[in-house]
Amino acid sequence: MVRTTIYLSEELKAALEARARADRRTESDLIREALADKLLGAGTTSAQMRFGLFDSGVTTTSTEVDEVLAETGFGIA
């Protein structure tokens, strides 16, 4: 491993300390895990995460919204 230094806001540092204490882990371990998830994860960028996270296989929901809602009873008192 290579040693590095990062600067955190007070709010982020407090959250990191609290999570480390709650999970009984070191702050360094949590930082490494978060960076690995973000940088080495499934290759999904933050821009891609703004859209659907799964594929239901149904491709007509947006064009047939009224029919889908009617089938579920949505909006019926």
N, C-alpha and C positions, 0 to 999 in steps of 0.2 A: 504494500500500500504506500501511497504517497501522501504526505501531510499537506494540507491546504488550509487557508483561512477564509472565512466568509463573514460578512456583516449582516446582522439581522435587526429588524425593528424591535423595539421593546415588546410590542404585542406578540410578534412571532416567537421571540425568545421565551416569553412567558408560556406560550402555548406549547412550545417544544419541551420545556422543563416539566410542565404538567403532564404531558403525554408520556414522557420518559418515566416519570415517577409512577404513573398509573399502570403502565405496561411493564414496569420493572426492567427497563432496558436503558442503555446509554443513549445520550443525545446523539453521539456520533453514529450509532447503529441506526437510529431513526432517520438521520440525514442521509446516510448511505442508501437505505431502503427507498426513501422518497426519490432520490436522484436516479436510482436504478429503475424504478417504476416509470419515472417521467422520461428518461433518456434512452433506456434500453428495453422498454416495455413492448407492447404490441405494434409499435411503429405508428401509433395514432397521434396526430398532432392536435394541439388545442383547437385549431380551426375545424378539424374534422369532428371533434367531440361536441361541437355545437349542434350537430344534426343527429338523426336517429342512431341509437346505440345498438339496435338489433334489427333483424329483418324478419317480419312476421310471415313473409311469403305471400301476403295479400297485397296486390298491387293496385286495387281499385278503390281503396278506402277514401282517398281524397276526392275522387270524382263521384262517389256514390255516398257521400256523407249523410244525406237525408235518409236514404234507405237503411243505412247501417244504424243510425240513431233510432229510427222507427222500430227496427227489429229488437233493439235492446230495451225499448220502452222509455228511453230518455226523454224528459220533458213532459211526460204524461202525468197529470196530477191524480 
